Amino acid sequence: MIRLFTALEIPDEVAEKIAPLQHGLDGARWIERPDLHITLRFAGDIPNDVAEDFAAALDEIPVEPFEVELEGLGEFGGKRPHTLYAGVKPSEALAVLHARHESAARRAGLKPETRNYTPHVTIARLSRVETDAVYDFIRAHSPFAAPVFTVSHFTLFSARSSIGGGPYVAEHRYPTDIWGEDDD
């Protein structure tokens, strides 16, 4: 069994905008720089043969470079926030890439994802943080924006079986294709 997910890695210039946010919230467990990412599809703990099928299906995904922009801060959990995140500005290219990852996961035999896709970068886990403190933190650091970046690849990561799962290991990077270019 191996725990896998696919994601977009966060470039340094964007991580540099996130880093100043990662303090001042007592009890938060801040995500380390190498583990910042935008999840495309969480596969979970899967048998090795299914993992191989998933990796092969990912290899067939066509994607051309596109831009991603982070904007805003938010939380998951509502009255009991458990995650603090930087939001990702919606884009058709990202939605298409996510849908292709979902399709690849299903072809590999994974169950369909039942949660709505909300692209984001987790910046902290909040198991012991007061709800009011989370909302005060979001207000104090808003508005938040980071430089636009171009996606040049997506990555298949493995994770430990634990809360938060990091550190993550990049198992394989899948480069984007530039459609319409001649191969000669």
C-alpha positions as CSV (number, residue, x, y, z in Angstrom):
1,M,0.0,0.0,0.0
2,I,1.1,3.5,-0.8
3,R,-0.6,6.9,-0.1
4,L,-0.6,9.0,-3.3
5,F,-1.9,12.3,-4.6
6,T,-1.3,14.5,-7.6
7,A,-0.6,18.2,-7.3
8,L,0.9,21.4,-8.7
9,E,4.1,22.4,-6.9
10,I,4.4,26.0,-5.7
11,P,7.3,28.0,-7.1
12,D,9.6,29.9,-4.8
13,E,8.3,33.3,-5.7
14,V,4.8,32.3,-4.6
15,A,6.1,30.4,-1.5
16,E,7.9,33.7,-0.5
17,K,4.5,35.4,-0.3
18,I,3.1,32.6,1.9
19,A,6.0,32.4,4.3
20,P,5.3,35.7,6.1
21,L,1.8,34.5,6.9
22,Q,3.1,31.4,8.7
23,H,3.3,32.8,12.3
24,G,1.1,34.5,14.8
25,L,-1.6,31.9,15.2
26,D,-1.0,29.9,18.4
27,G,-1.5,26.2,18.0
28,A,-1.3,26.2,14.2
29,R,0.9,23.5,12.6
30,W,2.5,25.4,9.7
31,I,3.2,23.5,6.4
32,E,6.8,23.3,5.5
33,R,8.0,25.1,2.3
34,P,8.7,21.8,0.3
35,D,5.2,20.6,1.1
36,L,3.2,23.5,-0.2
37,H,1.1,22.4,-3.2
38,I,-2.3,22.6,-5.0
39,T,-3.9,19.1,-4.8
40,L,-5.4,17.9,-8.1
41,R,-6.5,14.4,-6.9
42,F,-6.1,12.6,-3.6
43,A,-5.8,8.8,-4.2
44,G,-5.3,7.8,-0.6
45,D,-3.8,4.5,0.5
46,I,-3.9,2.2,-2.5
47,P,-2.3,-1.1,-3.5
48,N,0.9,-1.0,-5.5
49,D,-0.7,-2.4,-8.6
50,V,-3.4,0.3,-8.6
51,A,-0.7,2.9,-8.0
52,E,1.1,1.7,-11.1
53,D,-2.2,1.9,-13.1
54,F,-2.8,5.4,-11.8
55,A,0.7,6.5,-12.7
56,A,0.3,5.1,-16.2
57,A,-3.1,6.8,-16.6
58,L,-1.6,10.1,-15.5
59,D,1.1,9.7,-18.3
60,E,-1.7,10.0,-20.9
61,I,-3.1,13.3,-19.7
62,P,-2.6,16.1,-22.2
63,V,-2.0,19.5,-20.7
64,E,-0.5,22.7,-22.1
65,P,1.1,25.3,-19.8
66,F,-1.4,27.6,-18.1
67,E,-1.3,30.3,-15.4
68,V,-2.4,29.9,-11.8
69,E,-2.9,32.7,-9.3
70,L,-3.4,32.6,-5.6
71,E,-5.9,35.0,-4.0
72,G,-7.5,35.3,-0.6
73,L,-7.3,33.3,2.6
74,G,-9.9,30.9,4.0
75,E,-10.5,28.0,6.2
76,F,-12.1,24.6,6.0
77,G,-14.2,23.4,8.9
78,G,-16.6,26.3,9.5
79,K,-17.4,26.5,13.2
80,R,-14.4,24.2,14.0
81,P,-11.7,25.3,11.5
82,H,-9.1,22.6,10.9
83,T,-7.3,24.0,7.9
84,L,-6.0,27.5,6.9
85,Y,-5.4,28.0,3.2
86,A,-4.6,30.4,0.4
87,G,-7.2,30.3,-2.3
88,V,-6.7,29.7,-6.0
89,K,-8.3,31.9,-8.5
90,P,-10.7,29.8,-10.6
91,S,-9.6,29.0,-14.1
92,E,-10.9,26.8,-16.8
93,A,-7.5,25.2,-17.5
94,L,-7.2,24.1,-13.8
95,A,-10.8,22.7,-13.8
96,V,-10.0,20.7,-17.0
97,L,-6.8,19.4,-15.5
98,H,-8.6,18.4,-12.3
99,A,-11.3,16.6,-14.3
100,R,-8.6,14.7,-16.3
101,H,-7.0,13.6,-13.0
102,E,-10.3,12.4,-11.7
103,S,-10.8,10.4,-14.9
104,A,-7.4,8.9,-14.7
105,A,-8.1,7.9,-11.1
106,R,-11.3,6.2,-12.1
107,R,-9.6,4.3,-15.0
108,A,-7.1,3.0,-12.5
109,G,-9.9,1.7,-10.4
110,L,-10.2,4.4,-7.7
111,K,-13.6,5.4,-6.3
112,P,-15.0,8.7,-7.6
113,E,-14.2,11.7,-5.4
114,T,-17.4,12.8,-3.7
115,R,-16.2,16.2,-2.4
116,N,-16.4,19.4,-4.5
117,Y,-13.1,20.4,-5.8
118,T,-11.8,23.6,-4.1
119,P,-8.3,24.4,-5.3
120,H,-6.1,25.8,-2.5
121,V,-2.7,25.8,-0.9
122,T,-2.9,24.5,2.7
123,I,-0.7,26.8,4.8
124,A,-1.6,25.4,8.3
125,R,-3.4,22.6,10.2
126,L,-5.5,24.0,13.0
127,S,-6.4,21.2,15.5
128,R,-5.8,23.3,18.6
129,V,-6.7,26.9,17.5
130,E,-9.6,29.0,18.7
131,T,-12.2,29.7,16.0
132,D,-12.2,33.4,16.6
133,A,-8.4,33.5,16.3
134,V,-8.6,31.9,12.9
135,Y,-11.1,34.5,11.6
136,D,-9.1,37.3,13.2
137,F,-6.0,36.0,11.4
138,I,-7.7,35.8,8.0
139,R,-9.1,39.4,8.4
140,A,-5.7,40.7,9.5
141,H,-3.9,39.2,6.5
142,S,-6.5,40.1,3.9
143,P,-6.4,40.8,1.1
144,F,-3.8,38.2,0.1
145,A,-2.4,37.7,-3.4
146,A,0.7,36.1,-4.8
147,P,2.4,36.4,-8.2
148,V,0.8,34.5,-11.1
149,F,2.9,31.5,-12.1
150,T,2.9,29.2,-15.1
151,V,2.3,25.5,-14.6
152,S,5.1,23.6,-16.4
153,H,4.3,20.2,-14.9
154,F,2.1,18.3,-12.4
155,T,3.5,15.8,-9.9
156,L,2.6,12.5,-8.4
157,F,3.4,12.6,-4.7
158,S,3.6,9.9,-2.0
159,A,2.8,10.8,1.6
160,R,3.1,9.2,5.1
161,S,-0.1,7.8,6.5
162,S,-0.7,10.5,9.2
163,I,-2.5,13.7,9.8
164,G,-0.9,16.1,7.3
165,G,1.1,13.4,5.7
166,G,4.3,15.4,5.1
167,P,7.0,15.4,4.2
168,Y,5.8,14.5,0.7
169,V,8.0,12.7,-1.9
170,A,7.8,13.6,-5.6
171,E,7.5,10.2,-7.2
172,H,7.1,11.5,-10.8
173,R,6.8,14.8,-12.6
174,Y,4.7,15.0,-15.7
175,P,5.7,17.9,-17.9
176,T,3.2,20.0,-19.8
177,D,3.0,19.7,-23.6
178,I,3.0,22.7,-25.9
179,W,0.3,21.7,-28.3
180,G,0.6,22.6,-31.9
181,E,4.4,22.7,-32.0
182,D,6.1,20.6,-34.6
183,D,8.2,17.7,-33.4
184,D,10.8,17.9,-36.2
